[in-house]
Amino acid sequence: MIKKYVYGEPFETEALTENIETAEGKPGYGEICAEDGFSFTYIMDEEDIVYGLGESNRGINKRGFIYTSNCTDDPEHTEDKHSLYGAHNLIIVSGKETFGMFFDYPAAITFDIGYTRMDTMKVTCENADLKLYVIEGESPYDIVKQFRHVIGRSYIPPKFAFGFGQSRWGYTTKEDFRKVAAGYRENHIRKNMIYMDIDYMQSYKDFTLSEENFQDFPEFVKELKDQDIRLIPIIDAGVKVEPGYDVYEEGVKNRYFCQREDGSDFVAAVWPGDTHFPDVLNKDARKWFGDKYRFLIEKGIDGFWNDMNEPAIFYSTEGMKEVKEFAGEFAKDTEGKIHIWKMQSALRNVANNPEDYRRFYHNVDGRKIRHDKVHNLFGYNMTRAAGEAFERIDPEKRFLMFSRSSYIGMHRYGGIWTGDNKSWWAHILLNLKMMPSLNMCGFLYAGADLGGFGADTTRELLLRFLALGVFTPLMRDHTAIGTREQECYQFENVEDFRHVIGVRYRLIPYLYSEYMKAALNDDMYFRPLGFVYPEDKIAVHVEDQLLLGNEIMIAPVYEQNARGRYVYLPEEMKFVKFLPDGTIAEEILEKGVHYAEVALNEVPLFIRKGKCIPVAEAAECVAALDTKNMQLLGYEGAEYTLYEDDGVHKDYDREENYRVLKK
């Protein structure tokens, strides 16, 4: 059961697709104060677990820290960070009382979950203008499914998007992309996509192509498609200020950019230098910007990733002026009155300065809305602009789309990747723990930059990261310019990479089937063990193992030099390892704790008692997979219902898409 409580005059985020009548009275949990801002206070029982918050730091259980939903461009994902790229304001308390709450509030909102006082959860925001949805259910899992139903069906990508993709900031010319394609092909490592970062554009201008490097672009797109490789270009949030550039000229003429309070177009510096931000909260501007994706679609492109859409700001005109003035004062200070740290702080804080987000406005149905009041909706509506445009451009076709910044509601238009992580072992575990929390909020198509985006990876780290990526819907190796080359063929004993990525392709029939069932039934692809084994006091506290679909459990290795790891089995399971010689080892393990040996070139999984999964022979690309002649792994006598469609169109709800396989 879901009840809605309305405070003040909330901004309509369109996070929900179902209409819920406003309830009278007060929510039956905690205390709410709507004077001088908004706060919700709840005294937690010692055994309570708190789930939710989607893309956020630390664990699956959110107790013990403080989190702020405030979409933030910050590549240093250390444990002390309160905000990351997404804003997913769902919490679920499981314990003495079990309930969920969605705080539909598009500005910064803070969740102090046992940080100030270990027994107290306090949710606060500046203005008491929000909708609060209270969800009651039999279990956290039941609450998630109710919530997922009212926020609308999760985004469904094309099937090719379940293949492996290679990316690097720094691929600049056709030859760079051909070299990557050849490197994978010559080493017989499967792949479906190569991503195009900002260097493919002309002067970093959206919806342009480098005149020097990408002449005859449609022919180049076809050249790679003939090798079963899709090019997936990036689109950034900022539009370059440049007279003669058609996107800039049209946006200025039609007042489609975010504006200062005086009505002038707001200027912020991003990759192209001075830019304007499309006012994607304005439905007319959103349509205009979305239609610009047609430029690349007509050249054969059928997938995109949206970036820098918090929106990221390197500096604003006003902010830079203030820093320069302060630097002048610092330069004239001969008495040491201004400490060097203050100067350092001023320079460091010029990027993504909260003051800049108060300097520009959106036009929403004729109302002028200051950006910081709706900050968390920008990335959502940029991706919505694309998703709505795809419906106009080719309504029967699925396009690949994922974004860096997001809010609940964006899950209907695209997936996410978890942003600029690092080549750190800790980020394998962070990736693992984020996945079920994102699923709770509707984001099913998700994954991290495998191997790490920033810093230099190692062969061991990349292989272990890939072994987790085998199971995440988005499987992409991506790294930053200036880092060690990270393509799989750059390392010794390349056959190990060939094998691990080959396992992904062998499992795609199962992974795709479970993804589609989760999307079509408002369910989860990844679940914490406690969602399925709520009476098991050990399982509810296990955070480094996940259930995937209804048949398997994954427990990746995430420590350097490890030869395996301990796992907890809440029931008897079959331990399966895909071995580098192409064979599969199977062993039944009883309920309890086991040490599972997992070599660097092996991919492990556990099949639940009485279940089985389909496994295909590895193919060079998703389209070449033979799903008619698959083996079934698992328990004798088990059945599996396979979902399979053409992976291109949207006729999902057909009986012929399902068939039962028996072992």
HUSULZI-V60147 format. One line per field, one symbol per residue. psi: psi as a letter, one per 20 degrees, with the letter a starting at -180 (. if undefined). A space follows every 50 residues. Layout:
# HUSULZI-V60147
psi->???
This chain:
# HUSULZI-V60147
psi->ppqppppcnqpohkhqiqppqpqrbqqjpapppkplaqqpppoqqhiqqo rbjcnrrcagojqjrpqponopnoinmriiphqbhronlpqppocgqorq ponnojapppnomkggphjppppqrhqlnrpppppqrhrhgggghgghhi iqpqporqhhijrqqpqpoiohrhhghhggghggghjkpqqhqpqoaiii rokkpqkrqphhilqlghhgghghhijkpppnqqprhpppoopiohgggg gggjliqqqrhjiqpppqpbhicprqppmiiohghgggggihihghgijj pkqqpprkkhqqogqrggghggghghhggghinijkhoqhhhggggghjh plphhhijirqqoolipoppghikgiiggghghgggghhhhhgnhiqpqp prrgqrqphhiiiraqqjamarmqhhighggghhghhghhjiognqrrop ipgqrprrggggghghhghhiqgoopoprqqirqpjqhiiqrlihhhggg hhhghhigggggghghgggijlaqgpqqhihhmhiohghijpijqqpobi hqqqmqpkqpjqjbrqqpoirpropppoqijirpppppprpapqooporh kqoqrppqpjrrqqprqqrhrghipojhmqqpqbppiqqpopppaijgak mgmphiipqppp.
